[in-house]
Each structure stands twice: as C-alpha cells, then as structure tokens.
Amino acid sequence: MQGQEQPALGAHHERLADFLNGSIIHNINLADRKAGITFTLVVAAGLFLLQRAPEALGTLLAGPDLAALLWALIMLVLVGAAASAFAVIFPRIRRQPGGILFWGDITGYAERRDYLARVAQERSEELAETKLGYCHDLSGICAAKFRMLRLSMILAAAGLVLFLVYTALG
C-alpha cells in the first residue's frame, strides 16, 4: 500500500480494534496458561527422574547402558521443554514514550491530567489507527508466544513419551 493514501478510519474500525484487542489478549492469556501447564508437567517428570540421578549418573560414568543414556536424553529433552515453556512469557509490548494504550506508557505520564490531556488531543480517526496499530503489535507478540509454545509442547510430548518408556523399563 505504499504510495497510496490511507482511507480515513471511522467508528466501525474502532469497534473492530476493540474486538481484535479482546481476541488477541485472550489468545495471549491462553498461550501463557498452556505454557504454565506444560512447564509444570515437564518439571514434575524431571524431578521424578532426578530421584534416579545418582544411579543413572553412576552408570553413565562407569560405562553407559541403554537405561542411563535414555535417562540423560529424557532429562535434556525435558529441560528444553521447560525452558521453552518458560520463554513463552517473555514476548511483551515495548514502551513507546507518549503512547496512550499500553499500561507501561500510561505510567510514563507524571500526572493523571497529563495523560488525559494527551488522550484528548487524539481525533477519532487517530484513536482508531492507534488501536489498530496496537492490535498489530499484540498480534506479533501472540505469534511469538505460540511459536515458542509449539516448540515446548513438541519437546514435552517427546520427553513424556520417553519418560513413560523409561519408567516402564524399570
């Protein structure tokens, strides 16, 4: 759309931005919750395996057998799953001095009246544009969270299957 003039945004665009904001925030919260559940599961499995650490580490050092190698592989996969699940919480909106939507920007105003004066300067079209731009930023954060969550869940699934095999063997 470079070189083309952007049409004016109206009230219906602002309603769309409100809907998108709610939907994106819901999905961000969903990613964070799923990551928390994944983190809890893989840490619990890892802690269970750590109870067998002296036996497995001793075998690994003395001359590894299949069970000790499997233990080490499972621990590596579970640590990767836990780390990537934890990383889901990191993508966040960056502060933009003078911004009016993100709470971190709002707290940058020294006084409440300064913030209200800044908001009062915005025309309806500018508010719709600002809200839609914010939704675009949130969508990028949501996509980053779900990419990391997907990695975490793949690693968690692999680690938990291997964990079940390991516990069945012994």
C-alpha positions in Angstrom: 0.0 0.0 0.0 3.0 2.3 -0.3 2.3 5.4 -2.3 -1.5 5.1 -1.8 -3.3 7.4 0.6 -4.9 5.6 3.5 -8.6 6.0 3.8 -10.0 7.6 6.9 -10.8 5.3 9.7 -14.2 5.5 11.4 -16.1 4.2 14.4 -16.6 0.8 12.8 -12.8 0.5 12.6 -12.5 1.4 16.2 -15.1 -1.3 17.1 -13.1 -3.8 15.0 -9.9 -2.8 17.0 -11.8 -3.3 20.3 -12.9 -6.8 19.1 -9.4 -7.7 17.9 -7.8 -6.4 21.1 -10.0 -8.7 23.2 -9.5 -11.7 21.0 -5.7 -11.3 20.9 -5.4 -10.7 24.6 -7.5 -13.9 25.1 -5.1 -15.9 22.9 -2.0 -14.4 24.7 -3.5 -15.5 28.0 -4.3 -18.9 26.6 -0.6 -19.3 25.4 0.6 -18.3 28.8 -1.7 -20.8 30.6 -0.8 -23.6 28.3 2.9 -22.8 28.8 2.4 -22.9 32.6 0.7 -26.3 32.4 3.4 -27.7 30.1 6.1 -26.3 32.4 4.5 -27.9 35.5 4.2 -31.3 33.8 7.8 -31.4 32.5 9.3 -30.2 35.7 7.3 -32.8 37.7 8.6 -35.6 35.3 12.1 -34.2 35.6 12.0 -34.1 39.4 10.8 -37.7 39.4 13.8 -38.6 37.2 16.2 -36.7 39.3 15.4 -39.1 42.1 17.2 -41.7 40.0 20.1 -39.3 39.2 22.8 -41.0 41.4 22.1 -44.4 39.8 21.9 -43.1 36.3 24.9 -40.8 36.6 27.0 -43.5 38.1 26.1 -45.8 35.3 26.9 -43.1 32.7 30.3 -42.6 34.2 31.1 -46.2 34.6 30.1 -47.3 31.2 26.8 -46.3 29.9 24.0 -48.7 29.3 20.7 -48.1 27.4 18.8 -47.0 30.5 21.4 -44.5 31.6 21.6 -43.0 28.1 17.8 -42.9 27.9 17.7 -41.1 31.3 20.2 -38.5 30.1 18.3 -38.0 26.8 15.0 -37.6 28.7 16.5 -35.0 31.1 17.8 -33.0 28.1 14.5 -33.0 26.3 12.6 -32.1 29.5 14.9 -29.3 30.3 14.5 -28.0 26.7 10.7 -28.2 27.1 10.7 -26.4 30.5 13.0 -23.7 29.2 10.9 -23.1 26.1 7.7 -23.1 28.1 9.2 -20.6 30.5 10.3 -18.5 27.5 6.6 -18.1 26.4 6.1 -15.4 29.0 8.9 -13.1 27.6 7.4 -11.6 24.4 5.9 -8.3 25.6 4.9 -4.9 24.3 7.7 -2.4 24.3 7.2 1.1 25.9 6.6 3.9 23.5 7.0 7.3 25.2 3.9 9.3 24.6 1.8 6.2 23.9 -1.7 6.1 25.2 -2.8 2.4 25.2 -0.1 0.3 26.8 -0.2 0.5 30.6 3.6 0.9 30.7 3.2 4.0 28.5 0.4 5.4 30.6 2.5 5.2 33.8 5.1 7.3 32.0 2.9 10.4 32.4 3.8 12.3 35.5 0.3 13.3 36.3 -3.1 11.9 35.5 -4.1 15.2 33.9 -1.1 14.9 31.6 -2.3 11.6 30.3 -5.9 12.8 29.9 -4.7 15.9 28.0 -2.7 13.6 25.7 -5.7 11.4 25.0 -7.9 14.5 24.4 -5.6 15.6 21.6 -6.4 12.5 19.6 -9.2 12.6 16.9 -11.5 9.7 16.5 -9.6 8.5 13.3 -6.3 8.8 15.1 -7.6 6.7 18.0 -8.8 4.0 15.7 -5.4 4.0 13.9 -3.6 3.8 17.3 -5.8 1.0 18.5 -5.4 -1.0 15.3 -1.6 -0.4 15.4 -1.6 -1.7 19.0 -3.5 -4.8 17.8 -0.9 -5.4 15.2 1.8 -5.2 17.8 -0.1 -7.6 20.1 -0.6 -10.0 17.2 3.2 -10.2 16.7 3.6 -11.0 20.4 0.8 -13.6 20.3 2.5 -15.3 17.2 5.9 -15.3 19.0 4.3 -16.9 22.1 2.6 -19.6 20.1 5.8 -20.4 18.2 7.6 -20.9 21.4 4.7 -22.8 22.9 4.6 -25.2 19.9 8.3 -25.9 20.4 7.7 -26.5 24.1 4.8 -28.8 23.5 6.7 -30.9 20.9 9.6 -31.3 23.3 7.3 -32.0 26.2 5.4 -34.7 24.2 8.7 -36.4 23.2 10.1 -36.1 26.7 7.0 -37.5 28.3 6.7 -40.4 25.9 10.4 -41.2 26.6 9.7 -40.8 30.3 6.9 -43.4 30.1 9.2 -45.8 28.2 11.9 -45.3 30.8 9.6 -45.9 33.8 8.1 -49.0 32.1 11.6 -50.4 31.6 12.5 -50.0 35.1 
